[in-house]
Amino acid sequence: MSTPLHTGSSAALPYWMWVGLGGLLGAIARYALSLRLSAATAPSAGLAPLPWGTLAVNLLGCLAIGLLAGLALRGDWLGPALRLFLFTGVLGGFTTFSAFGLEALTLLLQRQWALALGYVLASVGLGLLAVAAGLWAGGGAAALRH
């Protein structure tokens, strides 16, 4: 019995392998960019102590997914394997914030205002609560307060 991970293939590779290869590249790109930005934005550089690497990765991921989605909507040049490789794999490994941005914007463009607002508020608010619950469950919340 096949599972969704095993359905479909392209160029002799199952789709799940395209996702995995893309994820590997996206994660490496995220790590490399974060390292470079951490060095460039160290406190000695005089910048506010924000997680600049994460911000840059999230914004670049949003730009990339918007560009790719726009290009994909203009033509059928993105086959299933390439779509999975780029969107789910590379951008999923790079940042999932880009998927969130595309989904929220899609709801807005479809004029589903209440649903879009609910999705954004739930994603951010419940995401913060989930992180807090995880920190509390793991006993790490006290360590962050110092």
C-alpha positions in Angstrom: 0.0 0.0 0.0 1.5 3.3 -1.0 1.4 6.4 1.2 1.3 10.0 -0.1 5.1 10.2 0.3 5.5 7.5 -2.3 3.0 8.6 -4.9 4.4 10.1 -8.0 7.9 10.5 -9.3 9.9 12.6 -11.8 13.2 12.0 -13.5 13.5 8.6 -11.8 13.2 10.1 -8.2 10.1 9.8 -6.0 8.6 13.1 -5.0 9.6 12.7 -1.4 13.3 12.7 -2.5 12.8 16.0 -4.3 11.4 17.5 -1.1 14.3 16.1 0.9 17.0 17.3 -1.4 15.4 20.8 -1.5 15.1 20.8 2.3 18.8 20.0 2.6 19.8 22.9 0.4 17.3 25.3 2.0 18.6 24.4 5.5 22.2 24.8 4.5 21.4 28.2 2.9 19.6 29.3 6.1 22.5 28.3 8.3 25.1 30.0 6.0 23.1 33.3 5.8 22.5 33.3 9.5 26.2 32.8 10.2 27.2 35.7 7.9 24.6 38.0 9.3 25.4 37.1 12.9 29.0 38.1 12.3 28.0 41.3 10.5 25.5 42.4 13.1 27.3 41.5 16.3 26.8 44.0 19.1 30.2 45.6 18.2 28.6 46.6 14.9 26.3 49.0 16.8 23.0 47.4 15.7 20.1 46.5 18.0 20.3 43.0 19.4 17.6 41.6 17.1 17.8 38.2 15.5 18.8 39.8 12.2 19.6 36.4 10.6 16.1 35.1 11.2 14.5 38.3 10.0 16.6 38.3 6.8 15.8 34.6 6.1 12.1 35.1 6.7 11.9 38.2 4.4 14.0 36.6 1.7 11.9 33.5 1.9 8.7 35.6 1.5 10.2 37.4 -1.5 11.3 34.1 -3.1 7.9 32.4 -2.6 6.1 35.4 -3.9 8.3 35.6 -7.0 8.1 31.8 -7.7 4.3 31.8 -7.1 3.9 34.8 -9.5 6.0 33.1 -12.1 4.2 29.8 -11.7 0.8 31.5 -12.1 1.9 33.1 -15.4 2.8 29.8 -17.0 2.9 26.0 -16.5 6.6 25.8 -16.3 6.7 24.4 -12.8 6.0 20.7 -12.9 5.0 18.8 -9.7 8.6 17.7 -8.9 10.1 21.2 -9.3 7.2 22.7 -7.4 7.8 20.3 -4.5 11.6 20.8 -4.7 11.4 24.6 -4.6 8.3 25.4 -2.4 8.2 22.5 0.0 11.9 21.5 -0.1 14.1 24.6 -0.6 11.8 27.2 0.9 10.5 24.8 3.6 14.1 24.2 4.7 15.0 27.8 4.4 11.9 29.2 6.2 8.3 28.2 6.7 7.4 31.9 7.3 7.3 32.3 3.5 4.5 29.7 3.2 2.6 31.5 6.0 3.0 34.8 4.1 1.8 33.4 0.9 -1.2 31.7 2.5 -2.2 34.8 4.4 -1.8 37.0 1.3 -3.9 34.5 -0.8 -6.7 34.8 1.7 -6.5 38.6 1.6 -6.4 38.7 -2.2 -9.5 36.4 -2.2 -11.2 39.1 0.0 -11.6 36.6 2.9 -10.8 39.4 5.4 -12.0 37.7 8.6 -10.4 34.4 7.7 -7.1 36.1 6.9 -7.1 38.1 10.1 -8.0 35.0 12.1 -5.2 33.0 10.4 -2.6 35.6 11.1 -3.6 36.2 14.7 -3.9 32.5 15.4 -0.6 31.7 13.7 1.3 34.3 15.6 -0.6 34.2 18.9 -0.9 30.4 19.2 2.6 30.0 17.9 3.9 32.1 20.7 1.8 30.2 23.2 3.0 26.9 21.8 6.6 28.0 22.2 5.9 29.2 25.8 4.3 25.8 26.6 7.2 23.9 25.1 9.7 26.0 27.1 7.7 25.5 30.3 7.3 21.8 29.7 11.1 21.5 29.0 12.0 23.5 32.0 13.8 26.2 30.0 11.6 29.2 30.6 13.4 30.2 33.8 16.7 30.1 32.0 15.5 32.7 29.5 14.5 35.2 32.2 18.2 35.8 33.1 
